Amino acid sequence: MPKSEIITEIDGTSKPRKRLFETGEMKLLVLHFISQQPKFSYDIIKDVANLVGGNYKPSTGTICPTINYLEEQGYTEVHLSEDGRKQYHINSKGIEHLQAQKQKIDKTLCRFNTRIKIQNNTELTQIKEAMDELKASLRQHLQDDEIHPDKVASIAKIIHQAAMQIKDIG
């Protein structure tokens, strides 16, 4: 993903993210992983966990319905291995769908690769700690049942100013 697109997202033109995965992202990721080589469901779980990093590991209750959906849409096929396990293969319709969604999958992969970089790069520890402090501070203020509009405006102004200063660092 070009740096300008990432900066555009930082500027606030994208929707706020409330979940780890936006609608349809998990399906595209699973299809992407199957496109790399045929996979068993456990392999897909490991691939998603490795991509996301941290302590996240999708459950079979998340992955199996996703795999079933991809098969129902005609994007994948199931082949039984010699030991009777289901192995998932992408077909031509799945490849076409993945190509049509290339920009979205690239954006998702870029987001998670950046997340891993922040989590694993010791040179970025100060940034990660500062981000964690900001989140904790926000949670502390936002857990109040009634938050005064002036307080909301003040917090938003401070965060916006910090974002602009970071952007200007270049």
C-alpha positions in Angstrom: 0.0 0.0 0.0 1.4 3.4 -0.9 2.4 5.6 2.0 -0.1 8.3 0.8 -3.0 5.9 1.3 -1.9 5.1 4.8 -1.5 8.8 5.6 -5.0 9.4 4.2 -6.4 6.9 6.6 -4.5 8.5 9.5 -6.0 11.8 8.5 -9.4 10.4 9.4 -11.0 9.7 6.1 -11.7 6.1 7.0 -14.3 4.7 9.4 -13.2 4.2 13.0 -12.3 0.6 13.7 -14.1 -1.0 16.6 -13.3 -4.6 15.8 -10.1 -6.5 14.8 -11.6 -7.3 11.4 -13.9 -5.2 9.3 -16.8 -6.8 7.5 -15.5 -9.3 4.9 -11.9 -9.1 5.9 -11.7 -12.5 7.5 -13.2 -14.2 4.4 -10.7 -12.4 2.2 -7.8 -13.3 4.5 -8.8 -17.0 4.6 -9.1 -17.1 0.8 -5.8 -15.3 0.5 -4.1 -18.0 2.6 -5.7 -20.8 0.7 -4.5 -19.2 -2.5 -0.9 -19.5 -1.4 -1.2 -23.3 -1.1 -3.9 -25.8 -0.1 -4.7 -25.7 3.6 -6.3 -27.6 6.4 -8.4 -25.6 8.8 -5.7 -25.7 11.5 -3.2 -24.2 9.0 -5.6 -21.4 8.3 -6.0 -20.7 12.1 -2.2 -20.6 12.4 -1.8 -18.3 9.4 -4.4 -15.8 10.7 -2.8 -15.9 14.2 0.6 -15.3 12.8 -0.6 -12.4 10.7 -2.5 -10.7 13.5 0.1 -11.2 16.2 -0.3 -10.6 19.9 -2.4 -13.2 21.7 -5.1 -13.5 19.0 -5.9 -16.9 17.6 -9.2 -17.4 15.8 -11.4 -20.3 17.0 -12.7 -23.1 14.8 -16.1 -21.4 15.4 -14.8 -18.5 13.4 -12.7 -20.2 10.7 -15.0 -23.2 9.9 -18.1 -21.1 9.0 -15.8 -18.8 7.0 -14.4 -21.8 5.1 -17.9 -23.1 4.5 -19.0 -19.7 3.2 -16.1 -19.6 0.7 -17.0 -23.1 -0.5 -20.7 -22.2 -0.8 -19.8 -19.1 -2.9 -17.8 -21.4 -5.2 -14.4 -19.9 -4.4 -12.9 -23.1 -2.9 -13.1 -26.8 -3.2 -12.6 -29.5 -0.6 -10.3 -32.4 -1.2 -9.9 -35.2 1.2 -6.3 -36.0 2.2 -5.1 -39.6 2.5 -5.9 -39.6 6.2 -9.5 -38.3 5.5 -8.9 -34.7 6.6 -10.5 -31.8 4.6 -8.0 -29.8 2.6 -9.1 -26.5 1.0 -8.1 -25.5 -2.5 -8.8 -22.2 -4.3 -10.4 -22.5 -7.7 -10.5 -20.1 -10.7 -13.6 -18.3 -9.4 -11.8 -17.8 -6.1 -8.7 -16.5 -7.8 -10.9 -14.0 -9.8 -12.6 -12.9 -6.6 -9.3 -12.4 -4.8 -7.9 -10.4 -7.8 -11.0 -8.2 -7.8 -10.5 -7.5 -4.1 -6.7 -7.0 -4.3 -6.8 -3.5 -3.0 -8.8 -4.5 0.1 -6.7 -7.5 0.9 -3.5 -5.4 0.4 -4.9 -2.8 2.8 -5.7 -5.5 5.4 -2.3 -7.2 5.1 -0.6 -3.8 5.4 -2.6 -2.9 8.5 -1.7 -6.2 10.3 2.0 -6.0 9.2 2.2 -2.6 10.7 0.6 -3.9 13.9 3.2 -6.7 14.0 6.0 -4.3 13.4 4.9 -2.1 16.3 4.5 -5.1 18.6 7.8 -6.8 17.8 10.3 -4.0 17.0 12.1 -3.1 20.2 13.1 0.2 18.7 9.4 1.1 18.7 8.8 0.2 22.3 8.4 3.9 23.3 5.8 4.4 20.7 3.8 1.3 21.7 4.0 2.3 25.4 2.8 5.8 24.6 -0.1 4.4 22.5 -1.0 2.1 25.4 -1.0 5.0 27.8 -3.2 7.0 25.5 -5.7 4.2 25.2 -5.7 3.6 29.0 -6.3 7.4 29.6 -9.1 7.5 27.1 -10.8 4.4 28.6 -10.5 6.1 32.1 -12.3 9.2 30.9 -14.8 7.5 28.7 -16.0 5.0 31.2 -17.9 7.8 33.0 -21.6 7.4 32.5 -22.0 11.1 31.6 -19.1 12.8 29.9 -19.4 16.5 29.5 -19.3 17.8 25.9 -16.5 20.2 26.7 -14.4 17.3 28.0 -15.0 15.4 24.7 -14.0 18.4 22.7 -10.9 19.0 24.8 -9.8 15.3 24.4 -10.5 15.3 20.7 -8.6 18.6 20.2 -5.5 17.2 22.0 -5.5 14.0 20.0 -6.0 15.8 16.7 -3.1 18.2 17.5 -0.9 15.2 18.4 -1.8 13.5 15.1 -1.0 16.6 13.1 2.4 17.0 14.9 3.2 13.4 14.2 2.3 13.7 10.6 4.5 16.8 10.3 7.6 14.9 11.6 8.0 13.5 8.1 
